Amino acid sequence: MVCLSMFVIPAVCCLAAPQAVSLKTIPAKVTLQYAGAQQQFVAIANYADGTTHDVTDTVEWRLSNPALAELIGSARIAAAADGDLTVTAVLAKGVEAHSAVQVKGSAQARPFSFTQEIGGILTKRGCNQAACHGGVKGRGGLKLSANALYPKDDYEWITKGGTYQVLTAEVKGERIPRIDLKNPEQSLLLTKPTMIKPHGGGKRLEKDSEDYKAILTWVKSGAPFGAEDSGKAPKLARLDVFPPLAAMAVDGQHHLLVTAVFTDGHTEDYTHQVLYSSNNADVATVTAEGVISGKRLGETAILVRGAGQVASAGAGVIGPPISNYPEVARGNFIDEAVFTKLKNFHIIPSELADDAAFLRRVCLDLTGTVPPPERVRQFIASKDARKREKVIDALIGSPEFVDYWTFRFSDIFRVAIFANGLTPKWSQKYWEWIRNNVETNRPYDEVARERISAEGYGPASRHFLPYNQVGAPNDVMAEEVRVFLGRRLDCAQCHNHPYENWSQDQFWGMAAFFSRVFKMGPVVFDHPSNMDLSSKDVNGSIQLLHPRTKAVVLPALLDGSPANLTPESNPRKELARWMTASPYFAEAAANRIWGQFFGRGIVDPVDDFRSTNPPTHPELLAALAADFREHDYDLRHLMKTIVMSRTYQLARSTNATNSDDVVNYSHALPRPLDAEVLLDAMVDSTGIQEIFSTAVADGSSVGQAPVGTRAINLKDPDMFFSRFLELYGRPNRGAIPERSIHPNLGQALHMLAGSTYADRLSAKDSRLARLLQSGASDAKIFEEFYLAAYGRFPAPDEIQDLEKTLAKRNDREAGLREFVWALTSSREFAENH
Amino acid sequence: MSAFCLMIVAVWVLGGPLAAFAAPKTAETPSEPKLTSAYPFTGQRGTTFTAIIRGTGLRGATTVFSKTAPFTTAIEGIETEPVEDVKPSAKPKAPIELVRVKIQIDAAAKAGRYPIRLITPAGISNAIPIAVIDHPVTDEPAPSHETPDTAVVISKLPAALNGRIAQRGETDYYAFHADAGETVTFEVFSGLPSTGAAGGNANGFDPSLSIYERSGSWFDPKRVNRIAFNDEPLWVLGKGTDAYLVQRFEKAGEYLVRVEAFSGQGGLDYGYHLKVATGEAPQERSSPGKNWAERKYERALSTDRLNDLAERGGKARDQAKIETYRTSVAPASSAPMFRLPGTLEGAITQPGEAQRSKFHLDGPQDIAIEIETPTSAPPLFNPIVRLLNAAGEEVATNVFAGRGLCTGELNKSLQAKVIVPLRDAGDYTVEVRETTADLASPEFRYRVLVRPQIAHLGDVKIEEDKVNVSPGDAKSVRVVFDREEDYRGAVAVTAESLPPGVQALAGADFEPDKDPPLHPGKRERYVPRNERLVVVFTASPDAALTAQPQLVRLVVRPIVDGKPGAIVSMKEIPLMVVAKP
């Protein structure tokens, strides 16, 4: 559930200033420790119209005891002496709020920490961004870890110098320290960013800045690593950002408050020690002080980087308040989350989709099949108040549901001959395994565990055998993590991930779970780690070596938790247990399924979870994941929950408040049908089957799928050649498919002259031919095809236009063929909406 | 990767799995008769039916030849199969002949498969099987029954049906009734070779079975829905690719069984025989045959095996009987003892389990370890057998490790036999475990024979199954054999029952050198020394042509100390002297 208090709107956005009824300051209570400790405050006002606004810059800030702290800006204080005081914000007479502040240890200097002090400066100044020294090999001879994620490494590079190499831990070139202990002011770490010496990155520091002084002081003091050297000093655990989601009007502003949480539980204000950036500066920008400015309607993420940590906050730029916001019915927790956010963003969701639109949409989403005309008629005519739920249940229980989700998971799990051991029988057995899982609604965590840890000759183990070789541990691990945890670790295999907190060591530690996978004949197993791979007969090793350090890598879980492994056990079982118990697992699955029904994930792309790509609805994602877990990872339950929501059932048509919305689910978005679904829809609408044949060069000896086989039911689609499917983006499953949804010229030409269209229009036993033979009227034919292709009745004006057009043709049959072509080549047909 | 390696990969990619979709190959210029299929190939004893035998080089066929068949045959006619549209660029192919053969089965015939051949002016053909069964057989009707609506109705069980997947993508439906709670067994036999060999069915027809119910769907009330499916895995030792399915029906009603070829193959050679019977019937499997199988998991390691081996080594059958012992999950220190020769029995019923037994050796001895898997064989059950010395060091294993020729990548394979010279006296532990850490089953039974080595002749292969030779010409037949456990004796091959004018001579032919394995590992422990000799059949210029084949017996014996041993292999090959083409 999205908390209302998270949404704050600057007062400047109000059309007519309503009366403020209450005020609060954040943080309400805080402790300032050590000399010079500072704290930023934010003030939030509640108004009579129910809105809340950021009034940080509007209120008057007062200190109860100025001897203990001083105001160093309108809403920021610095500790001066030990004691308790109150910070008060006054908005208007009688509208004020207070924060309790304790100052302690104000005479004591903060223990130096390289990570926090120097790492923080390098991060805030952008020195260690991926595009600069935080890149894979650094820049200009200086390598820094991205966002100071690895301060020990940074310390080495800065104090000793040298050039980083990707494939070896050896330092390249002469080692020139970036600091000069004898002449601290001559340290490259100071002369470069101040442009005293040429610097490709431009000027990053002013000579009189606090950060310059801090670095100089550090060098002068002998450049220590600091308290963390002891291993006992608390470390920065995370950054918390307030508010997690800020709403503002165009040209409105909002302050962010960043709090660093340390491993010992204490917190510090980091608002002015981090680097801010906007994921979409067209929507909102952010200043170095953490003040967001709305630019145009929309939503984006503000990224916050500091001292090895990355966090984010959402920023919504919203329209004017709506005085008579309508009550919107809510079906389940999905609607609660989506509609609450919409209301706070001043967006009114569209109306419920009409029955015809709903039926076509839900049929395509649950079964990949367009509803037959008779079912459309029945559904529209039904007066049953529960007819939508009933049809959802019927679809989820239908064999077409099994067909479609077998197809979907065959895509994700990559059923393909070349990916499954080069043996069609193996890929088909793998397909059967997926189908059986779907048919029996096997809990998804069980499916995942079996796939990750499969041994022997079973079907799930076939996916470890691309080209009949055991897949490389790094490739296999990255794929399992992407499929089941929704994370892309790939970058970290060559170097620490430039944008995430994944290190190269973590990557290879995870990969090591697959390092013992071996193939003996067709049998996949994990070679015991306490036995030589080849005994005394042939040299060989099962040890996985770190590509850079060449050290032996042992299996290590991503979160550093211990793995319970024995030399003769299957280590992947432990990995599978950990992965499916991870909170990532349920949220990744829920997000993937959500993405299938809405065309975009709550995190999008659906398998690209990262701190720099935050979810649009984090609470909703958490709720979906929790519900999925609570229902034993039941995919059908998850899907029903989604399609039963009003959110899913909203109309495509928009209103004045939501026409620009593409991320908040305020209306249905049209989604192109996948190639296979589109082809099947063509078959269903025209009544002419597609023939799928395998082929070899001379066309002599091939197989053919049984007549009536649907495109989504091809077990090993890479064996069946189809011009249509290639043109419309069928993937070869050589990697996890990312389907192209962009139209191309080939599609256009195929529509005009391709066999998929042309042959069907002239087929003798087509739907059209049968209607003509039955003596059906033009109106009957129009209606039948509209129902078959669009799942709706033609509108009166459409019928009039069709009749006029047809009347101009001398050849009725030819005219009707053109009508069918027009329908099946239209966007309305090719999209789910 | 070298060009050579690339070529190998290309052959594998294009010729391996994709060849699984190739139709049976036909000779482009048939110099000899070749049968590809018979349809139908199954009949009930005491009945008469007509089979169409399809092949090349069959023009002028006069007689059906079979040594053991319990039926009489008559050729009713021969015609050439019409040629379908041929692309101008296509290579010319030999015309296909269709020989109509009337088969009258004896009333007392024993059920089974019987090979038949055709005799033509060019000689005798290869053999294809005709099956005799006890029950009435129905041929599929002429109209297509490719859809549920046109399904052939099976009115009574048990039923036996002949059918054919005559075209690519064809599916044959049969409808039958099942009572609630009834169990029905379905089995489909392919008329083409169905060996389960690598590639699946490169030269055969791999049938599959599906059971459907008429339960409809929201979209289509007439939709039939699959409730069971069979397609067997590949490369399971002792199993072919014929389809077998046992289904218990919860509800009474009409159901459908669908027969099709794997991955939509089909053609006029794709005949099948479908059996549907109530109750659960065991799968019919071809018997392992009488041929010696030295290194197959399914061979029975009898208590008399030492005598069998001695006999194959040209020695007397005066060896001791072999005792049987049970293994234990106890650690090596407390594992039960057994004496050589001894057979260890057990089953891996718990994942990760290792079972052991120990023996003592008083001095150096060359031993052999043989492994039998009576109920489940690789790749389903993959027993690893290790021999550990008293210090717990592995001194032998049935895992053969080597490096691939192309990439040098280390590869391993499980072997059913390993020989090892043991030079130290002391206790040795035999440890048996399943290759995977997670799999176990009561079916994972093993028998491990540990015995002294006995030099002998191993497998003997004579691949040719017919000889057609013209006067003045010669045809060679290869005999390939293995020298097991350092068998150093000679090998004698004799050809008996030659027709007049035909001689069998010792010969030799050219065998190209093979690249040695990159890193062969301890190959000698796992791979026997393989040799071959050639028997050359010559027909004198004046040899009389034969109207009927003469069954020539090729007999293989070991020769030790100048004395021939017992027969270790014998094969009858039909031989004809035919006019030059």
HADDOCK unambig.tbl for C-alpha pairs under 7 A between the chains (distance, minus, plus):
assign (segid A and resid 371 and name CA) (segid B and resid 219 and name CA) 6.63 0.50 0.50
assign (segid A and resid 372 and name CA) (segid B and resid 219 and name CA) 6.38 0.50 0.50
assign (segid A and resid 394 and name CA) (segid B and resid 218 and name CA) 6.71 0.50 0.50
assign (segid A and resid 398 and name CA) (segid B and resid 217 and name CA) 5.94 0.50 0.50
assign (segid A and resid 398 and name CA) (segid B and resid 218 and name CA) 6.68 0.50 0.50
assign (segid A and resid 399 and name CA) (segid B and resid 217 and name CA) 6.66 0.50 0.50
assign (segid A and resid 422 and name CA) (segid B and resid 17 and name CA) 6.42 0.50 0.50
assign (segid A and resid 423 and name CA) (segid B and resid 17 and name CA) 5.35 0.50 0.50
assign (segid A and resid 424 and name CA) (segid B and resid 17 and name CA) 6.71 0.50 0.50
assign (segid A and resid 455 and name CA) (segid B and resid 436 and name CA) 6.34 0.50 0.50
assign (segid A and resid 456 and name CA) (segid B and resid 436 and name CA) 6.18 0.50 0.50
assign (segid A and resid 457 and name CA) (segid B and resid 379 and name CA) 6.19 0.50 0.50
assign (segid A and resid 457 and name CA) (segid B and resid 380 and name CA) 6.27 0.50 0.50
assign (segid A and resid 520 and name CA) (segid B and resid 412 and name CA) 5.43 0.50 0.50
assign (segid A and resid 520 and name CA) (segid B and resid 413 and name CA) 5.40 0.50 0.50
assign (segid A and resid 521 and name CA) (segid B and resid 413 and name CA) 6.04 0.50 0.50
assign (segid A and resid 522 and name CA) (segid B and resid 379 and name CA) 6.75 0.50 0.50
assign (segid A and resid 523 and name CA) (segid B and resid 379 and name CA) 6.09 0.50 0.50
assign (segid A and resid 525 and name CA) (segid B and resid 435 and name CA) 6.83 0.50 0.50
assign (segid A and resid 525 and name CA) (segid B and resid 436 and name CA) 5.10 0.50 0.50
assign (segid A and resid 526 and name CA) (segid B and resid 436 and name CA) 6.74 0.50 0.50
assign (segid A and resid 534 and name CA) (segid B and resid 401 and name CA) 5.97 0.50 0.50
assign (segid A and resid 537 and name CA) (segid B and resid 401 and name CA) 6.70 0.50 0.50
assign (segid A and resid 537 and name CA) (segid B and resid 521 and name CA) 4.88 0.50 0.50
assign (segid A and resid 537 and name CA) (segid B and resid 522 and name CA) 5.79 0.50 0.50
assign (segid A and resid 538 and name CA) (segid B and resid 401 and name CA) 6.48 0.50 0.50
assign (segid A and resid 538 and name CA) (segid B and resid 402 and name CA) 6.21 0.50 0.50
assign (segid A and resid 538 and name CA) (segid B and resid 521 and name CA) 5.42 0.50 0.50
assign (segid A and resid 568 and name CA) (segid B and resid 437 and name CA) 6.79 0.50 0.50
assign (segid A and resid 569 and name CA) (segid B and resid 437 and name CA) 5.65 0.50 0.50
assign (segid A and resid 570 and name CA) (segid B and resid 437 and name CA) 5.85 0.50 0.50
assign (segid A and resid 701 and name CA) (segid B and resid 21 and name CA) 6.54 0.50 0.50
assign (segid A and resid 701 and name CA) (segid B and resid 22 and name CA) 4.78 0.50 0.50
assign (segid A and resid 701 and name CA) (segid B and resid 23 and name CA) 5.53 0.50 0.50
assign (segid A and resid 702 and name CA) (segid B and resid 21 and name CA) 5.54 0.50 0.50
assign (segid A and resid 702 and name CA) (segid B and resid 22 and name CA) 6.15 0.50 0.50
assign (segid A and resid 702 and name CA) (segid B and resid 265 and name CA) 6.63 0.50 0.50
assign (segid A and resid 703 and name CA) (segid B and resid 21 and name CA) 6.24 0.50 0.50
assign (segid A and resid 703 and name CA) (segid B and resid 168 and name CA) 5.37 0.50 0.50
assign (segid A and resid 703 and name CA) (segid B and resid 169 and name CA) 6.35 0.50 0.50
assign (segid A and resid 703 and name CA) (segid B and resid 263 and name CA) 6.23 0.50 0.50
assign (segid A and resid 703 and name CA) (segid B and resid 264 and name CA) 4.54 0.50 0.50
assign (segid A and resid 703 and name CA) (segid B and resid 265 and name CA) 4.26 0.50 0.50
assign (segid A and resid 704 and name CA) (segid B and resid 168 and name CA) 5.25 0.50 0.50
assign (segid A and resid 704 and name CA) (segid B and resid 169 and name CA) 4.32 0.50 0.50
assign (segid A and resid 704 and name CA) (segid B and resid 264 and name CA) 4.57 0.50 0.50
assign (segid A and resid 704 and name CA) (segid B and resid 265 and name CA) 6.41 0.50 0.50
assign (segid A and resid 705 and name CA) (segid B and resid 169 and name CA) 4.91 0.50 0.50
assign (segid A and resid 705 and name CA) (segid B and resid 263 and name CA) 6.95 0.50 0.50
assign (segid A and resid 705 and name CA) (segid B and resid 264 and name CA) 5.06 0.50 0.50
assign (segid A and resid 706 and name CA) (segid B and resid 169 and name CA) 4.34 0.50 0.50
assign (segid A and resid 706 and name CA) (segid B and resid 170 and name CA) 5.88 0.50 0.50
assign (segid A and resid 706 and name CA) (segid B and resid 171 and name CA) 6.55 0.50 0.50
assign (segid A and resid 706 and name CA) (segid B and resid 264 and name CA) 6.56 0.50 0.50
assign (segid A and resid 707 and name CA) (segid B and resid 169 and name CA) 6.83 0.50 0.50
